Amino acid sequence: MSTGVNLKELAAELKLSPSTVSRALNDSYEISEATKKKVISMAEKLNYQPNPFARSLRENKSKTIAVVIPERMSNFFSKVVDGIEEVTQEHGYHLLVYCTHEDVDREKKIVNLLMNGRADAIVMSVSSQTSDISHLTRLHERGFPLVFFDRICPAIPTTKFITNDYESGFEGTKHLIQQGCRKIAFLMLSKELSITKERHRGYLDALRQAGLSPEPQLNITCCQEEEENIESIRKLLIGPNRPDGILSSVEKLALATYHAVKRTDLKIPNDLKIISFFSNLSIASLLNPSLTTITQPAFTIGEECAKLLIKKLTKPRQPDLPNQVITIPSHITIRSSTIVL
């Protein structure tokens, strides 16, 4: 039967009670091996498919993990979601993916929705506007298993997955200095983000170690509008304090820089060298010239978030998620945007 049968129909065909069939399908010790084999064989023959929603109601679980991300277009966040799903599907859990679009009010609404039981656990990267974390504190205090990644909330005592942002910011800036750059701009989306603070701290320390004085006017805070960012970067590049190197803290600003350079007479890497935190390696190598990247282990971060939550959700008597920061290193891939041949 191509359309399948429900539990009652399967039980009627076997001349057994629905509760007996259900226990057999769930490998209960109360049911003999002979009965289990008989039930499984008939279930396969009649194309029986269990109802996951009914089971969720019985177990008081949604079998769903919510993933809250600040933007969809970023390849980094897409890869993190892929990594999470790779693990959760193996355990019968589904994902609900919410996007805040870098809007803290939308983030608060999503959190309030999730507190009503839409998901069993939450994986989250906060928006660039998030400074007041009271809504996240309430979520954690309600006892929801909550894991942060990338853009984390250090004040909330749970597990956070990051990459080595300080070291990567330091090494990226150091690489530009080694290539002869002396006026290096730092592009960011928000000063409030944990990742921005760490990357910027590494940038500043690398400048100081090389005997270069940080210039506040070269710290550029951009926005979510691509055209506005392109124009802001273009004005920087044709201004009197033009940088000869750029460290972009996010991939979208590296792409905006490429567009901005096309509107000037400058050439990459002869006049301007660029390095960026980036996760889409296929795009990075296709850019002209190819982009030197600080490659973030997005897929691995997603896998590790999911493994931790699945253990919490499926193993009995698990303790609260530990208050720890787990660092998964990034690495620099040198390409043509920083090397003059």
FIVEX-650753 format. One line per 2 residues: their letters; for each residue x, z, y of N, C-alpha, C, CB. Coordinates in steps of 0.001 Angstrom, whole numbers, plus 500000, padded with zeros to 6 digits. Glycine has a CB too. Layout:
residues N
a) X/Z/Y/X/Z/Y/X/Z/Y/X/Z/Y; ...
//
This chain:
residues 341
ms) 500851/500000/498806/500000/500000/500000/500879/500000/501234/499042/501223/500011; 500873/498957/501988/501808/498792/503095/501558/499766/504226/501738/497395/503620
tg) 500268/500195/504396/499962/501092/505510/500258/502544/505172/498510/500947/505911; 500484/502869/503915/500804/504220/503516/499571/505097/503380/501749/504824/504495
vn) 499793/506298/502850/498696/507253/502662/499068/508557/503343/498392/507485/501147; 498042/509405/503584/498345/510721/504131/498480/511731/502997/497252/511165/505130
lk) 498731/512987/503370/498996/514008/502363/497790/514248/501457/499400/515306/503036; 496585/514291/502025/495392/514536/501221/495140/513416/500216/494184/514701/502121
el) 495366/512174/500673/495157/511019/499779/496182/511027/498658/495243/509688/500568; 497417/511386/498997/498461/511468/497973/498107/512561/496954/499849/511754/498623
aa) 497636/513707/497431/497266/514806/496537/496099/514413/495633/496901/516055/497351; 495129/513685/496183/493974/513253/495382/494421/512308/494274/492915/512564/496275
el) 495329/511417/494607/495831/510464/493604/496549/511195/492473/496783/509439/494257; 497242/512287/492814/498004/513053/491818/497150/514108/491117/499198/513725/492481
kl) 495905/514323/491648/495029/515378/491135/495689/516749/491268/494665/515106/489665; 496337/516943/492408/496965/518225/492757/496443/518671/494116/498529/518109/492775
sp) 496630/519928/494430/496210/520410/495749/497215/519936/496805/496089/521970/495761; 496754/519714/498047/497672/519308/499127/498817/520292/499323/496909/519161/500430
st) 498557/521595/499161/499625/522579/499344/500704/522430/498268/499048/524003/499318; 500297/522124/497030/501275/521915/495953/502128/520686/496234/500564/521764/494593
vs) 501477/519609/496662/502209/518380/496979/503185/518629/498135/501223/517235/497339; 502736/519348/499148/503593/519639/500295/504818/520443/499866/502808/520403/501372
ra) 504613/521456/499023/505748/522272/498563/506692/521446/497697/505249/523501/497776; 506141/520544/496909/506992/519689/496075/507862/518771/496933/506131/518851/495115
ln) 507248/518199/497956/507996/517297/498837/509071/518035/499634/507043/516591/499792; 508861/519342/499845/509835/520147/500575/510785/520892/499644/509120/521134/501470
ds) 510794/520477/498364/511745/521005/497377/511630/522519/497208/513166/520645/497783; 510397/523022/497183/510178/524464/497044/510556/524930/495642/508709/524821/497346
ye) 511140/526139/495568/511503/526713/494265/510278/527063/493437/512359/527955/494457; 509104/527118/494081/507871/527474/493378/507350/526337/492512/506806/527882/494372
is) 507868/525133/492714/507359/523947/492013/508374/523496/490976/507054/522795/493010; 507895/523149/489787/508788/522734/488703/509436/521386/489028/508015/522649/487365
ea) 510567/521139/488396/511281/519883/488615/510449/518689/488146/512633/519905/487888; 509702/518880/487074/508877/517781/486558/507798/517396/487574/508226/518177/485210
tk) 507182/518398/488193/506146/518117/489197/506753/517479/490442/505400/519409/489579; 507906/517969/490836/508580/517386/492007/508857/515897/491791/509903/518134/492299
kk) 509361/515564/490598/509669/514157/490301/508405/513308/490300/510380/514036/488945; 507338/513854/489746/506061/513146/489697/505542/512883/491108/505026/513951/488887
vi) 505618/513904/491981/505123/513777/493360/505961/512776/494137/505136/515144/494074; 507284/512883/494022/508162/511987/494768/507971/510539/494334/509620/512401/494588
sm) 507834/510330/493028/507627/508979/492513/506339/508364/493060/507591/508996/490984; 505246/509137/493064/503975/508630/493572/504038/508427/495092/502829/509596/493206
ae) 504737/509321/495794/504877/509184/497250/505572/507882/497609/505657/510371/497833; 506602/507540/496846/507310/506291/497089/506429/505090/496758/508600/506242/496270
kl) 505692/505200/495681/504826/504098/495252/503728/503816/496278/504199/504416/493890; 503171/504882/496857/502056/504722/497801/502519/504682/499260/501059/505856/497618
ny) 503831/504683/499453/504402/504599/500813/503926/505759/501688/504022/503254/501476; 503996/506961/501122/503614/508143/501913/504669/508437/502969/503419/509378/500998
qp) 504248/508644/504214/505136/509012/505317/504655/510340/505897/505173/507894/506420; 505527/511364/505930/505102/512652/506489/504803/512537/507975/506176/513717/506256
np) 503907/513363/508460/503545/513395/509874/504452/514380/510607/502052/513783/510057; 505422/513881/511395/506374/514790/512037/505703/515694/513068/507484/513994/512701
fa) 504620/515235/513675/503955/516049/514691/503233/517240/514054/502959/515192/515492; 502604/516983/512919/501944/518079/512225/502963/519121/511768/501149/517551/511026
rs) 504070/518648/511263/505119/519584/510832/505640/520386/512012/506277/518830/510156; 505823/519729/513154/506317/520421/514341/505375/521547/514753/506495/519435/515497
lr) 504059/521278/514662/503096/522305/515023/503163/523487/514068/501692/521728/515040; 503311/523196/512787/503388/524272/511797/504632/525131/512016/503390/523692/510375
en) 505749/524497/512329/507011/525212/512486/507217/525737/513899/508158/524315/512112; 506270/525443/514803/506404/525824/516212/507684/525246/516822/506399/527357/516352
ks) 508024/524050/516406/509185/523347/516948/508785/521921/517296/510369/523357/515939; 509382/521382/518334/509075/520009/518714/509999/519012/518041/509159/519852/520213
kt) 511098/519512/517434/512136/518640/516849/512635/517647/517899/511583/517876/515601; 512705/518115/519135/513109/517259/520252/514158/517985/521087/511882/516866/521128
ia) 515167/517240/521509/516174/517752/522437/516069/516950/523725/517621/517662/521828; 515963/517645/524840/515885/516985/526143/517293/516767/526692/515034/517822/527137
vv) 517502/515589/527260/518772/515271/527920/518453/514944/529372/519523/514071/527209; 519013/515702/530287/518756/515517/531715/520022/514984/532368/518298/516850/532388
ip) 519930/513761/532909/521091/513110/533528/520763/512732/534966/521517/511853/532723; 521775/512585/535815/521518/512272/537224/521267/510802/537509/522662/512726/538043
er) 521716/509921/536642/521488/508491/536872/521554/507727/535563/522516/507927/537869; 520813/506606/535504/520771/505789/534288/521831/504694/534277/519402/505165/534135
ms) 522193/504185/535450/523038/503003/535513/524487/503288/535127/522990/502420/536896; 524904/504542/535253/526280/504907/534921/526535/504736/533430/526573/506353/535348
nf) 527572/503992/533099/527913/503815/531696/528351/505119/531059/529002/502778/531548; 528911/506015/531849/529335/507313/531323/528148/508051/530710/529980/508167/532436
fs) 527057/508164/531461/525907/508919/530967/525241/508203/529790/524892/509139/532094; 525239/506887/529814/524686/506130/528679/525451/506424/527403/524715/504625/528968
kv) 526771/506493/527524/527596/506757/526340/527429/508188/525851/529067/506485/526646; 527256/509120/526778/526999/510502/526362/525699/510569/525564/526930/511446/527595
vd) 524644/509911/526045/523360/509896/525332/523531/509273/523953/522292/509122/526140; 524302/508197/523864/524558/507570/522563/525233/508550/521606/525431/506313/522733
gi) 526193/509314/522129/526892/510292/521301/525972/511393/520814/528041/510895/522068; 525085/511865/521685/524112/512889/521298/523198/512359/520198/523277/513341/522517
ee) 522685/511148/520407/521730/510568/519460/522365/510303/518102/521156/509275/520019; 523639/509969/518093/524350/509724/516838/524255/510941/515914/525826/509379/517116
vt) 524300/512130/516507/524253/513371/515736/522816/513817/515466/525009/514473/516470; 521959/513787/516473/520605/514347/516329/519756/513571/515330/519904/514369/517677
qe) 519936/512253/515281/519125/511455/514348/519373/511854/512902/519418/509968/514528; 520599/512243/512602/520925/512639/511233/520155/513886/510810/522424/512883/511098
hg) 519693/514657/511779/519020/515922/511482/517531/515886/511818/519685/517051/512244; 517007/514693/512052/515585/514552/512295/515126/514970/513672/514853/515323/511304
yh) 516045/515065/514608/515682/515409/515988/515633/514156/516846/516682/516424/516583; 514719/514159/517800/514549/513040/518717/514982/513463/520118/513078/512546/518720
ll) 515263/512476/520954/515692/512753/522324/514588/512413/523318/516965/511964/522658; 514461/513261/524317/513684/512964/525512/514684/512889/526660/512555/514054/525777
vy) 514856/511714/527236/515858/511535/528288/515161/511508/529642/516679/510229/528064; 515560/512418/530503/515022/512502/531862/516126/512160/532860/514439/513922/532148
ct) 515751/511439/533905/516711/511070/534947/516281/511685/536278/516830/509522/535070; 517171/512422/536913/516848/513049/538196/517050/512111/539380/517689/514285/538388
he) 517761/511001/539164/518082/510058/540236/518772/510779/541408/516798/509344/540724; 519613/511731/541066/520393/512502/542064/519492/513250/543052/521332/511564/542842
dv) 518301/513613/542608/517319/514282/543465/517061/515683/542911/515985/513459/543550; 517455/516723/543656/517334/518084/543147/515865/518502/543002/518068/519056/544072
dr) 514969/517995/543846/513547/518317/543698/512992/517753/542392/512744/517771/544893; 513410/516537/542062/512991/515949/540782/513583/516755/539623/513432/514455/540687
ek) 514817/517197/539801/515460/518015/538772/514670/519297/538524/516904/518355/539178; 514213/519940/539611/513427/521173/539476/512111/520919/538746/513147/521781/540857
ki) 511462/519787/539035/510206/519456/538361/510434/519226/536869/509566/518209/538996; 511513/518566/536530/511828/518320/535121/512073/519642/534401/513064/517397/534987
vn) 512829/520532/535034/513120/521833/534436/511830/522629/534225/514101/522627/535323; 510945/522614/535201/509665/523325/535053/508844/522756/533907/508857/523252/536354
ll) 508877/521438/533752/508176/520791/532649/508745/521238/531306/508265/519266/532781; 510065/521302/531223/510720/521663/529966/510484/523125/529607/512214/521388/530052
mn) 510266/523973/530598/509996/525383/530323/508641/525578/529650/510053/526189/531612; 507821/524531/529640/506512/524601/528980/506577/524208/527509/505522/523707/529697
gr) 507792/524028/526993/507951/523819/525563/508017/522378/525109/506861/524466/524872; 508364/521466/526008/508454/520061/525619/509636/519780/524696/508558/519195/526851
ad) 510627/520672/524683/511823/520443/523875/512333/521763/523312/512923/519751/524710; 513119/521677/522241/513688/522871/521618/515010/523275/522250/513883/522642/520138
ai) 515690/522327/522908/516981/522600/523535/517227/521552/524612/518136/522601/522483; 518188/521837/525463/518431/520966/526620/519920/520728/526797/517834/521579/527904
vm) 520269/519452/527014/521622/519058/527402/521519/518510/528819/522243/517990/526401; 522393/518968/529713/522156/518660/531120/523440/518430/531905/521375/519771/531757
sv) 523353/517467/532847/524369/517257/533875/523626/517255/535207/525186/515904/533647; 524009/518142/536114/523197/518383/537314/523347/517255/538336/523587/519718/537955
ss) 522394/517205/539265/522410/516182/540312/523460/516508/541366/521025/516057/540967; 523802/515512/542171/524791/515703/543234/524255/516585/544352/525220/514359/543800
qt) 522938/516825/544397/522328/517668/545421/522195/519128/544996/520973/517128/545780; 522528/519422/543761/522245/520759/543228/523273/521775/543716/522223/520730/541693
sd) 522836/522649/544614/523662/523774/545053/522956/525088/544732/523966/523676/546572; 521640/525144/544987/520813/526277/544573/520464/526092/543098/519512/526395/545456
is) 520912/527025/542253/520716/526867/540808/519670/527845/540263/522044/527068/540074; 518790/528345/541108/517810/529334/540660/516902/528794/539559/516968/529796/541833
hl) 516554/527499/539645/515691/526919/538605/516413/526853/537260/515225/525510/539019; 517712/526650/537292/518487/526600/536057/518714/528005/535495/519831/525903/536300
tr) 518865/528961/536399/518994/530352/535966/517729/530806/535249/519284/531271/537167; 516558/530458/535801/515287/530821/535155/515169/530187/533777/514099/530393/536028
lh) 515587/528930/533685/515538/528219/532402/516375/528951/531361/516035/526765/532562; 517570/529337/531742/518463/530033/530809/517911/531403/530448/519866/530177/531410
er) 517362/532107/531426/516831/533448/531175/515611/533424/530261/516472/534118/532488; 514920/532282/530203/513772/532143/529291/514216/532004/527837/512923/530932/529687
gf) 515513/531870/527620/516046/531808/526263/516203/530423/525689/515190/532577/525379; 516049/529376/526510/516236/528014/526016/517704/527764/525694/515732/526988/527049
pl) 518009/527211/524519/519378/526771/524262/519742/525671/525264/519536/526262/522790; 520731/525928/526093/521077/525048/527217/522573/524801/527218/520626/525661/528574
vf) 522946/523520/527245/524349/523117/527293/524539/522204/528491/524788/522409/525972; 525589/522439/529253/525938/521558/530360/527105/520673/529967/526278/522369/531620
fd) 527145/519475/530572/528310/518618/530396/528646/517919/531712/528062/517581/529277; 529888/517601/531894/530411/516883/533056/530150/517653/534346/529788/515489/533143
ri) 528952/517519/534914/528587/518272/536119/527944/519582/535673/527612/517446/537047; 528723/520635/535689/528286/521881/535076/527905/522923/536126/529378/522429/534170
cp) 527287/524010/535662/526991/525174/536501/527824/526337/535976/525447/525522/536497; 528983/526595/536573/529870/527649/536062/529224/529028/536013/531106/527719/536908
ai) 528251/529289/536897/527663/530628/536987/526707/530947/535843/526936/530774/538293; 526249/529940/535106/525285/530189/534027/526051/530391/532712/524259/529000/533900
pt) 525847/531549/532059/526651/531895/530885/526226/531160/529615/526579/533373/530647; 526671/529940/529507/526419/529148/528304/527599/528211/528102/525073/528349/528411
tk) 527523/527344/527109/528637/526450/526808/528585/525209/527694/528619/526047/525326; 529760/524818/528205/529873/523640/529064/530981/522739/528514/530166/524049/530550
fi) 530702/521444/528469/531690/520463/528022/532159/519640/529224/531096/519536/526912; 533452/519611/529436/534025/518846/530540/535232/518064/530038/534425/519778/531717
tn) 535751/517229/530917/537054/516639/530659/538050/517314/531602/537033/515073/530858; 539320/517017/531447/540360/517697/532228/540437/517087/533630/541742/517601/531513
dy) 539454/517411/534447/539304/516781/535758/540464/517069/536699/538027/517234/536395; 540931/518306/536731/542051/518627/537628/543297/517832/537239/542355/520144/537595
es) 543664/517903/535964/544865/517202/535511/544747/515689/535720/545126/517507/534034; 543542/515156/535470/543338/513717/535638/543436/513316/537105/541978/513300/535070
gf) 542858/514122/538001/542986/513845/539429/544433/513902/539881/542156/514828/540235; 545155/514870/539350/546585/515012/539682/547374/513801/539187/547163/516313/539064
eg) 547185/513445/537913/547963/512345/537321/547581/511000/537936/547752/512300/535796; 546297/510812/538259/545889/509564/538899/546530/509396/540263/544382/509508/539031
tk) 546548/510469/541041/547187/510422/542359/548695/510234/542228/546883/511704/543149; 549272/510924/541281/550718/510804/541037/551086/509362/540689/551160/511756/539898
hl) 550258/508716/539892/550514/507320/539535/550503/506425/540776/549470/506827/538518; 549540/506635/541673/549499/505845/542905/550743/506091/543754/548237/506177/543712
iq) 551182/507333/543833/552396/507662/544596/553619/506968/543992/552616/509195/544631; 553686/506975/542664/554804/506310/541976/554822/504810/542226/554732/506575/540480
qg) 553670/504238/542538/553571/502806/542838/553791/502522/544327/552204/502270/542404; 554190/503544/545071/554541/503336/546474/553479/503706/547485/554889/501942/546670
cr) 552323/504209/547047/551263/504571/547992/551621/505852/548753/549921/504751/547251; 551340/505853/550039/551613/507015/550883/550364/507491/551625/552711/506685/551882
ki) 549370/506655/551728/548097/507041/552363/546985/506775/551352/547847/506242/553717; 546628/507836/550626/545694/507691/549505/544353/508313/549867/546263/508344/548222
af) 543294/507509/549782/541942/507989/550060/541296/508505/548779/541082/506869/550684; 540440/509495/548943/539680/510056/547817/538206/509795/548069/539957/511595/547639
lm) 537563/509043/547176/536142/508701/547316/535308/509585/546400/535896/507204/546992; 534227/510149/546962/533374/511042/546178/531921/510853/546564/533790/512507/546375
ls) 531032/511331/545677/529595/511285/545957/529092/512585/546552/528821/510972/544691; 529690/513701/546155/529232/514994/546647/530360/516002/546574/528017/515488/545845
ke) 530495/516812/547622/531497/517878/547626/531059/519058/546767/531765/518346/549053; 529771/519107/546411/529221/520263/545699/529476/520226/544196/527743/520351/545946
ls) 529712/519042/543651/529822/518911/542204/531086/519567/541674/529794/517449/541806; 530961/520221/540522/532115/520872/539898/533215/519871/539580/531690/521596/538624
it) 532837/518695/539093/533846/517704/538740/534579/517192/539977/533202/516539/537993; 533857/517021/541080/534484/516546/542313/535493/517566/542819/533423/516266/543392
ke) 535125/518830/542797/536022/519879/543272/537327/519887/542483/535340/521245/543176; 537223/519758/541177/538420/519791/540340/539277/518531/540518/538025/519950/538872
rh) 538646/517373/540566/539393/516128/540764/540064/516109/542128/538467/514915/540616; 539358/516610/543128/539912/516650/544487/541060/517652/544567/538816/517014/545512
rg) 540954/518760/543874/542038/519746/543858/543298/519157/543229/541604/521009/543093; 543133/518389/542159/544282/517721/541552/544901/516700/542488/543875/517048/540258
yl) 544049/515954/543188/544499/514966/544187/545332/515632/545279/543288/514242/544818; 544841/516747/545817/545555/517436/546898/546889/517990/546422/544699/518565/547463
da) 546909/518577/545235/548154/519158/544724/549202/518087/544455/547883/519950/543446; 548774/516918/543984/549724/515820/543738/550330/515340/545060/549022/514637/543005
lr) 549508/515243/546097/550022/514856/547416/551057/515863/547903/548870/514741/548438; 550734/517137/547817/551641/518184/548313/552936/518205/547518/550966/519563/548245
qa) 552843/518032/546188/554053/518030/545358/554990/516894/545758/553684/517908/543871; 554408/515769/546219/555214/514611/546626/555652/514709/548089/554425/513318/546407
gl) 555321/515810/548772/555707/515972/550166/554828/515214/551137/557110/515541/550346; 553629/514819/550686/552703/514095/551550/551633/515053/552079/552051/512912/550786
sp) 551322/514950/553334/550312/515814/553940/548921/515229/553715/550585/515997/555452; 547990/516008/553137/546614/515522/552984/545996/515210/554345/545752/516561/552237
ep) 545269/514106/554403/544606/513710/555645/543094/513794/555437/545033/512265/556081; 542433/514755/556120/540991/514948/555913/540165/513689/556124/540490/516014/556832
ql) 540614/512803/557040/539832/511602/557319/539877/510596/556165/540334/510946/558591; 540739/510844/555190/540801/509983/554006/539975/510542/552842/542253/509802/553568
ni) 539279/511648/553063/538324/512176/552080/536950/511640/552450/538331/513758/552043; 536461/510688/551690/535245/509958/552049/534099/510357/551123/535486/508432/551982
tc) 533054/510943/551724/531850/511277/550957/530843/510141/551095/531230/512628/551441; 530515/509523/549969/529613/508368/549970/528193/508807/549611/530109/507285/548979
cq) 527319/507848/549361/525909/508149/549093/525445/507358/547867/525020/507813/550336; 524135/507307/547653/523588/506621/546486/523265/505148/546759/522341/507333/546016
ee) 523340/504724/548026/523014/503340/548390/524265/502466/548331/522385/503282/549804; 524252/501486/547427/525443/500672/547194/525909/499941/548457/525168/499665/546091
ee) 524986/499306/549157/525372/498524/550332/525969/499425/551414/524158/497757/550889; 525409/500582/551577/525939/501527/552572/527354/501972/552205/525015/502756/552693
ni) 527579/502187/550918/528917/502568/550464/529923/501440/550687/528885/502955/548982; 529522/500224/550357/530416/499074/550543/530830/498951/552003/529736/497772/550073
es) 529863/499098/552886/530161/498960/554311/531041/500109/554818/528859/498902/555116; 530813/501312/554345/531641/502458/554741/533085/502266/554299/531081/503760/554148
ir) 533259/501781/553075/534612/501554/552556/535269/500393/553295/534577/501271/551033; 534506/499352/553602/535060/498218/554360/535585/498677/555717/533991/497121/554553
kl) 534823/499514/556407/535260/500015/557716/536533/500845/557585/534148/500857/558370; 536622/501618/556509/537845/502378/556258/539041/501449/556079/537679/503265/555020
li) 538814/500354/555351/539919/499445/555015/540397/498598/556198/539497/498531/553893; 539560/498425/557202/539993/497644/558363/540291/498537/559571/538924/496614/558731
gp) 540201/499848/559380/540423/500781/560474/541896/501056/560715/539707/502070/560199; 542186/501832/561769/543580/502115/562144/544306/503020/561155/543618/502748/563505
nr) 543546/503779/560360/544167/504684/559387/543934/504175/557966/543608/506120/559541; 544189/502872/557793/543883/502216/556514/544701/502809/555370/544148/500709/556613
pd) 544027/503166/554254/544762/503656/553081/545443/502509/552342/543816/504406/552129; 546503/502852/551626/547141/501858/550744/546848/502155/549275/548666/501830/550978
gi) 546106/503233/549030/545697/503573/547675/544355/504285/547701/546758/504447/546988; 543582/504142/546630/542284/504811/546528/542151/505427/545147/541116/503821/546803
ls) 541773/506716/545132/541354/507378/543904/539848/507562/543999/542097/508756/543690; 539105/506877/543132/537646/506975/543121/537230/507996/542070/536990/505588/542838
sv) 536423/508969/542489/536031/510042/541569/534905/509625/540620/535599/511263/542359; 534237/508509/540915/533187/507984/540028/533276/506465/539989/531770/508437/540500
ek) 532790/505881/538905/532968/504447/538693/532205/503593/539690/532544/504086/537309; 531020/504035/540137/530236/503210/541049/530965/502992/542375/528875/503854/541300
la) 531795/503965/542788/532532/503814/544043/533745/502900/543872/532978/505184/544563; 534271/502818/542670/535334/501843/542404/534775/500426/542519/535955/502072/540995
la) 533592/500204/541967/532961/498887/542065/532615/498560/543514/531696/498830/541192; 532161/499559/544265/531872/499348/545683/533143/498976/546446/531234/500607/546294
ty) 534264/499564/546053/535540/499243/546704/535932/497793/546456/536648/500179/546203; 535730/497302/545247/536025/495895/544951/535187/494978/545844/535754/495583/543456
ha) 533904/495311/545988/533036/494507/546861/533502/494590/548307/531573/494974/546751; 533916/495771/548746/534365/495949/550130/535629/495149/550411/534612/497429/550425
vk) 536546/495143/549462/537811/494409/549639/537542/492917/549820/538751/494639/548428; 536544/492398/549118/536206/490971/549251/535748/490609/550663/535116/490599/548253
rt) 535310/491602/551425/534862/491361/552792/535997/491553/553807/533697/492289/553129; 537204/491676/553306/538378/491814/554174/539413/490765/553759/538982/493268/554091
dl) 540556/490794/554417/541661/489901/554050/542646/490589/553109/542393/489416/555306; 542318/491767/552658/543224/492533/551806/543205/492020/550367/542853/494015/551838
ki) 544286/492283/549666/544408/491893/548265/544759/493117/547433/545477/490782/548086; 544121/493202/546259/544441/494228/545267/545388/493600/544246/543138/494794/544572
pn) 546550/494199/543938/547048/495509/544340/548077/495445/545484/547663/496196/543147; 548344/494245/546022/549423/494123/547009/549197/494994/548237/549571/492680/547437
dl) 547967/494963/548764/547656/495730/549977/546956/497054/549671/546786/494901/550905; 546286/497105/548553/545515/498304/548205/545523/498476/546697/544053/498211/548740
ki) 545893/499668/546257/545900/499981/544830/544741/500929/544529/547264/500612/544398; 544072/500692/543405/542866/501451/543067/542972/502008/541650/541606/500564/543203
is) 542596/503287/541527/542431/503915/540214/541117/504679/540254/543647/504868/539855; 540411/504717/539133/539089/505352/539143/538788/506039/537829/538009/504326/539441
ff) 538041/507149/537918/537404/507708/536735/536367/506686/536279/536748/509124/537026; 536426/506309/535007/535628/505190/534537/535395/505369/533050/536320/503829/534840
sn) 534259/504888/532556/533992/504987/531118/533687/503643/530472/532841/505925/530877; 533343/502630/531277/533011/501318/530720/534266/500452/530671/531899/500625/531557
ls) 534987/500563/529575/536267/499861/529479/536110/498358/529461/537003/500298/528248; 534992/497846/528960/534808/496393/528920/534703/495833/530334/533551/496025/528104
ia) 534002/496530/531219/533902/496076/532610/535234/496234/533323/532807/496854/533356; 535913/497372/533089/537189/497631/533772/538185/496521/533526/537781/498958/533317
sl) 538253/496011/532307/539225/494970/531981/538789/493599/532486/539445/494916/530483; 537491/493417/532759/536988/492131/533237/537071/491984/534758/535560/491949/532791
ln) 537200/493093/535469/537323/493012/536923/538578/492234/537292/537357/494423/537553; 538556/491640/538465/539705/490845/538911/540243/491395/540241/539308/489345/539062
ps) 541412/492035/540184/542234/492336/539004/541644/493475/538178/543659/492693/539431; 542085/493556/536923/541560/494595/536025/541877/495974/536597/542159/494450/534592
lt) 540960/496907/536354/541007/498209/537012/541755/499256/536177/539595/498692/537298; 542712/499923/536811/543357/501078/536199/542345/502226/536157/544652/501490/536986
ti) 542192/502824/534988/541122/503811/534815/541628/505138/534277/540066/503268/533891; 540907/506174/534645/541007/507471/533986/539807/507516/533047/541020/508699/535030
tq) 540045/507239/531801/538972/506995/530837/538399/508304/530310/539482/506142/529674; 537108/508483/530517/536428/509706/530108/535873/509575/528690/535300/510043/531090
pa) 536041/510591/527861/535581/510538/526460/534086/510807/526350/536352/511555/525606; 533278/509931/526937/531837/510177/527071/531139/510341/525719/531190/509038/527840
ft) 531378/509425/524799/530696/509465/523503/531025/510757/522760/531089/508246/522647; 532296/511150/522796/532721/512372/522117/532079/513600/522741/534241/512501/522154
ig) 531976/513620/524068/531308/514736/524741/529863/514852/524253/531347/514551/526281; 529175/513724/524157/527804/513737/523659/527714/514264/522235/527216/512346/523726
ee) 528609/513799/521375/528611/514272/519981/528803/515783/519904/529714/513567/519180; 529748/516301/520680/530050/517735/520611/528904/518578/521157/531330/518043/521383
ca) 528254/518116/522215/527060/518814/522719/526005/518905/521622/526479/518088/523964; 525749/517797/520961/524699/517745/519937/525052/518593/518724/524453/516304/519503
kl) 526289/518562/518281/526695/519363/517120/526461/520848/517366/528173/519116/516788; 526802/521287/518565/526617/522695/518898/525137/523078/518879/527223/522998/520271
li) 524284/522235/519473/522857/522548/519529/522182/522442/518162/522166/521624/520511; 522568/521458/517381/521982/521316/516044/522307/522537/515193/522495/520032/515354
kk) 523511/523038/515300/523873/524263/514563/522999/525423/515019/525374/524611/514766; 522793/525526/516318/521960/526601/516870/520510/526482/516391/522010/526578/518410
lt) 519999/525256/516310/518588/525029/516004/518275/525048/514514/518157/523721/516578; 519244/524738/513678/518953/524562/512249/519505/525667/511353/519503/523253/511790
kp) 520453/526440/511845/521016/527516/511033/520343/528836/511392/522551/527613/511234; 519974/529624/510398/519280/530893/510684/520193/531921/511350/518713/531480/509396
rq) 519588/532765/512179/520251/533910/512801/521512/533515/513565/520599/534936/511748; 521432/532441/514307/522558/532025/515134/522613/532850/516421/522457/530523/515462
pd) 523817/533245/516866/523928/533986/518122/523664/533072/519320/525319/534630/518242; 523539/533673/520504/523403/532872/521719/524615/531970/521885/523233/533777/522957
lp) 524406/530841/522553/525523/529936/522796/526587/530652/523613/525050/528653/523519; 527846/530575/523213/528893/531330/523907/529145/530818/525326/530182/531272/523111
nq) 529509/531726/526204/529860/531377/527580/531295/530877/527591/529683/532597/528545; 531447/529564/527414/532787/528981/527339/532779/527570/527908/533297/528968/525884
vi) 533953/527149/528358/534147/525785/528836/535054/525075/527849/534748/525758/530282; 534560/523983/527269/535325/523206/526287/535792/521923/526960/534467/522890/525006
ti) 537100/521708/526949/537687/520552/527623/538086/519487/526615/538903/520972/528456; 537577/518275/526818/537947/517117/525991/538721/516157/526898/536663/516410/525346
ps) 540000/515932/526650/540858/515238/527627/540483/513779/527866/542284/515299/527172; 540690/513369/529122/540656/511950/529494/542068/511389/529381/540089/511751/530946
hi) 542197/510078/529519/543531/509487/529536/543564/508310/530501/543950/509037/528120; 544733/508053/531060/544899/506970/532030/545266/505680/531308/545980/507330/533078
ti) 544571/504612/531663/544902/503278/531159/545353/502435/532348/543676/502615/530418; 546622/502063/532357/547195/501318/533480/546821/499837/533357/548745/501494/533528
rs) 546266/499291/534434/545956/497863/534487/546426/497298/535821/544434/497612/534289; 545949/496117/536142/546533/495350/537252/546200/495875/538635/546087/493945/537163
st) 545201/496730/538779/544800/497171/540122/545804/498109/540780/543466/497854/540051; 546793/498577/539986/547802/499455/540584/549224/498951/540384/547678/500838/540008
iv) 549375/497818/539733/550719/497301/539431/550932/495948/540096/550929/497181/537903; 551967/495841/540940/552334/494570/541563/553349/493896/540671/552899/494772/543006
l) 552993/492722/540160/553893/492012/539234/554901/491154/539984/553088/491135/538270
//
